[in-house]
């Protein structure tokens, strides 16, 4: 099936919509996702064919990560947004240090004086402070900020991909 101007075809969008809503935790999750696809759209795929779509979406850059998102507070963790002023000449070094930490869930470079932002999920303030102090000790780095969450307003983001009627619909397998 060909891809549309945004790079996604009808089947890609159907698959992405399904992946965002209740990924099945079971031995053969892609079989169940393929069954859900059939129930919702009439399209019949095997679990392996659905997995191939997922792998293709990852290869072309539409799917970055497939995994669970946990509410960290009941598990004894706190999430902290951190920000730093990092000169361009040491940016790669600092990014590598941040990305090496398993507590980091997101890491972004922004076009601003405070240019490096990341989320650090920790189970102790000592762990967080130790890491932030490590960053602060890097020669040339500017301020490093700890911006802990006070209240979570939204923990789930779902991007319902529109399925325009002008896209040709795949013919269901018989």
RAJOUR-V616236 format. One record per residue. N is the residue number from 1. RES is the residue in one small letter. SS is DSSP state (@ for helix, = for strand, . for the rest). BURIAL is b if it has 24 or more other C-alpha atoms within 12 Angstrom, else e. D_CENTER is the distance of its C-alpha to the mean C-alpha in Angstrom with 1 decimal. Layout:
N:RES:SS:BURIAL:D_CENTER ; N:RES:SS:BURIAL:D_CENTER
This chain:
1:x:.:e:26.0 ; 2:x:.:e:25.6 ; 3:x:.:e:22.6 ; 4:x:.:e:23.1 ; 5:x:.:e:23.1 ; 6:x:.:e:19.4 ; 7:x:.:e:18.9 ; 8:x:.:b:18.1 ; 9:x:.:b:21.0 ; 10:x:@:b:21.8 ; 11:x:@:b:20.7 ; 12:x:@:b:17.3 ; 13:x:@:b:16.7 ; 14:x:@:b:18.2 ; 15:x:@:b:16.0 ; 16:x:@:b:12.7 ; 17:x:@:b:14.4 ; 18:x:@:b:15.4 ; 19:x:@:b:12.1 ; 20:x:.:b:10.7 ; 21:x:.:e:14.0 ; 22:x:.:e:15.0 ; 23:x:.:b:14.1 ; 24:x:.:e:17.4 ; 25:x:.:e:18.1 ; 26:x:.:e:21.1 ; 27:x:.:e:22.7 ; 28:x:.:e:22.2 ; 29:x:@:e:19.1 ; 30:x:@:b:19.2 ; 31:x:@:b:22.9 ; 32:x:@:b:22.1 ; 33:x:@:b:19.4 ; 34:x:@:b:22.1 ; 35:x:@:b:24.6 ; 36:x:@:b:22.6 ; 37:x:@:b:22.3 ; 38:x:@:b:26.1 ; 39:x:@:e:26.8 ; 40:x:@:e:24.9 ; 41:x:@:b:25.9 ; 42:x:.:e:28.7 ; 43:x:.:b:27.0 ; 44:x:.:b:27.7 ; 45:x:.:b:25.5 ; 46:x:.:e:25.6 ; 47:x:@:e:22.7 ; 48:x:@:e:22.8 ; 49:x:@:e:22.7 ; 50:x:@:b:19.6 ; 51:x:@:b:18.0 ; 52:x:@:e:19.3 ; 53:x:@:b:17.6 ; 54:x:@:b:14.2 ; 55:x:@:e:15.1 ; 56:x:@:e:16.4 ; 57:x:@:b:13.4 ; 58:x:@:e:11.5 ; 59:x:@:e:14.7 ; 60:x:.:e:15.1 ; 61:x:.:e:11.7 ; 62:x:.:e:10.5 ; 63:x:.:e:8.0 ; 64:x:.:e:5.9 ; 65:x:.:e:5.1 ; 66:x:.:e:7.2 ; 67:x:.:e:8.1 ; 68:x:.:e:9.6 ; 69:x:.:e:9.1 ; 70:x:.:e:12.6 ; 71:x:.:e:15.0 ; 72:x:.:e:15.9 ; 73:x:@:e:19.3 ; 74:x:@:e:21.2 ; 75:x:@:e:20.2 ; 76:x:.:e:21.9 ; 77:x:.:e:19.0 ; 78:x:=:b:18.6 ; 79:x:=:b:15.8 ; 80:x:=:b:17.0 ; 81:x:=:b:16.0 ; 82:x:=:b:17.8 ; 83:x:=:b:19.2 ; 84:x:=:b:21.7 ; 85:x:.:b:24.1 ; 86:x:.:b:24.0 ; 87:x:.:b:26.5 ; 88:x:@:e:25.5 ; 89:x:@:e:27.7 ; 90:x:@:e:25.8 ; 91:x:@:b:22.2 ; 92:x:@:e:21.3 ; 93:x:@:e:23.0 ; 94:x:@:b:21.2 ; 95:x:@:b:17.7 ; 96:x:@:e:18.6 ; 97:x:@:e:19.9 ; 98:x:@:b:16.8 ; 99:x:@:e:14.5 ; 100:x:.:e:17.0 ; 101:x:.:e:16.5 ; 102:x:.:e:14.8 ; 103:x:.:b:14.6 ; 104:x:=:b:12.3 ; 105:x:=:b:8.7 ; 106:x:=:b:8.1 ; 107:x:=:b:10.9 ; 108:x:=:e:12.3 ; 109:x:=:b:15.7 ; 110:x:.:e:17.5 ; 111:x:.:e:20.9 ; 112:x:.:e:22.9 ; 113:x:.:e:25.2 ; 114:x:.:e:22.6 ; 115:x:.:b:20.2 ; 116:x:=:b:17.7 ; 117:x:=:b:15.3 ; 118:x:=:b:13.2 ; 119:x:=:b:12.5 ; 120:x:=:b:14.7 ; 121:x:=:b:14.9 ; 122:x:=:b:18.5 ; 123:x:.:e:21.4 ; 124:x:.:e:24.1 ; 125:x:@:e:25.0 ; 126:x:@:e:26.8 ; 127:x:@:e:23.7 ; 128:x:@:b:22.1 ; 129:x:@:e:25.4 ; 130:x:@:e:26.2 ; 131:x:@:b:23.0 ; 132:x:@:b:23.5 ; 133:x:@:e:27.2 ; 134:x:@:e:26.3 ; 135:x:@:b:24.5 ; 136:x:@:e:27.4 ; 137:x:.:e:29.8 ; 138:x:.:e:28.6 ; 139:x:.:e:31.4 ; 140:x:.:e:30.6 ; 141:x:.:b:27.5 ; 142:x:.:b:28.0 ; 143:x:.:b:27.0 ; 144:x:=:b:24.1 ; 145:x:=:b:23.1 ; 146:x:=:b:22.0 ; 147:x:=:e:20.8 ; 148:x:=:e:20.4 ; 149:x:.:e:19.2 ; 150:x:.:e:22.3 ; 151:x:.:e:21.0 ; 152:x:.:e:17.7 ; 153:x:.:e:18.2 ; 154:x:.:e:15.0 ; 155:x:.:e:12.6 ; 156:x:.:e:11.2 ; 157:x:.:e:10.1 ; 158:x:.:e:11.2 ; 159:x:.:e:11.9 ; 160:x:.:e:15.2 ; 161:x:.:e:16.0 ; 162:x:.:e:19.7 ; 163:x:.:e:22.0 ; 164:x:.:e:24.9 ; 165:x:.:e:28.3 ; 166:x:.:e:29.3 ; 167:x:.:e:27.1 ; 168:x:.:e:29.1 ; 169:x:.:e:28.2 ; 170:x:.:e:28.2 ; 171:x:.:e:31.3 ; 172:x:.:e:30.7 ; 173:x:.:e:32.0 ; 174:x:.:e:35.2
